[in-house]
Amino acid sequence: MGSHRRLVPSSGFDRGASAALCVISAAALGAVPASAVPHDDTRAEVDRLYEEAEKATEAYNKADERADSLREQVGTAQDRIARQQDRINSMREKLGSLAGAQYRSGGLDPSLALLFSDDPDDYLDKASTLDRITAHQAGELKDLQDALRELSQERAEASRKLGELEKSRKAVAAHKKTVEGKLAKARELLNSLPADERAAYDRASRSGRSGMPDLGSGVPASGRAGAAMAAARSALGKPYVWGANGPSGFDCSGLMQWSYAQAGVALPRTSQGQRFAGPQVPLAEARPGDLVTYRADASHVGMYVGNGQVIHAPYPGAPVRYDPVGMMPGATVTRV
């Protein structure tokens, strides 16, 4: 997703690349009438907004992934607590039955019970065993109660974290909505350009390219890499969709996750996680099927397909397509 287009010196693509996600200001576009904005600045602003949109989406994906993980942890903790509570209840019943039996026996003083016993040796053996059983059960009960307290604390902590992450996810979703509004405004600015300027921008961004490029004689993909590349190629022309991982639409990391899932490989949800999904290799040694992440924060990812080309989900309004591997700065190659 984001600003994935062929770069030209005047594109201004890198401006604002290191800006934090939370500092996109409302003044980014609007105070100056579109007619007063130089065309180069308009294109640079569109590029910047696409990049910020990409950062927002990957942040959203990360928060959502963490929330899902915590939900699973909370569910597991609750199951463990329920099982241990059943064990505690069962032990309480046993201890209660034992106490009742002792009470019904008359609660005789041990010395008197021994005196009236028909078989003193048997009594002593039973009494000793009874003491050991009672102590053992009491110890188990204490251990389970301690574990229950610990699990309750874990559940409370997990629930607290889940609540925080839900708030974070909602904040990112709200921010995403803001960025979508900016993208719509950027498109308005782009549409306000003269037809020849708009066509030049589209050519520079390679927004119409979806056909198969010449992949040359690079090392052919095989095995799971080949299956993943075939899946990615089957998605050519599918729309870019916020936070989607297929099969009808994708964001950049969603396309990679879905493609490798078709090959039986589970990738992390975010482009940042995908950067470390395998060993990293030099760009000059990239093979078809390798993941290529971009920028220092790995906020965009594509799949290398050979001959200096990648396939990726570029940004809103641009379908899954091929682009040059050097379309953006900071390329890092990961072999899955």
Secondary structure, DSSP 8 states (H G I E B T S, - for coil): --S-S---TTS-TTTTTT--GGG--GGGTTTS-GGGS-HHHHHHHHHHHHHHHHHHHHHHHHHHHHHHHHHHHHHHHHHHHHHHHHHHHHHHHHHHHHHHHHHHTT---HHHHHHH-S-HHHHHHHHHHHHHHHHHHHHHHHHHHHHHHHHHHHHHHHHHHHHHHHHHHHHHHHHHHHHHHHHHHHHHHHHHS-HHHHHHHHHHHTTT--S----TT-----HHHHHHHHHHHHTTT--B-TT-BSSS-B-HHHHHHHHHHTTT----SSHHHHHTSS-EE-GGG--TT-EEEETTTT-EEEEEEETTEEEE--BTTB-SEEEETTSSSS-EEE--
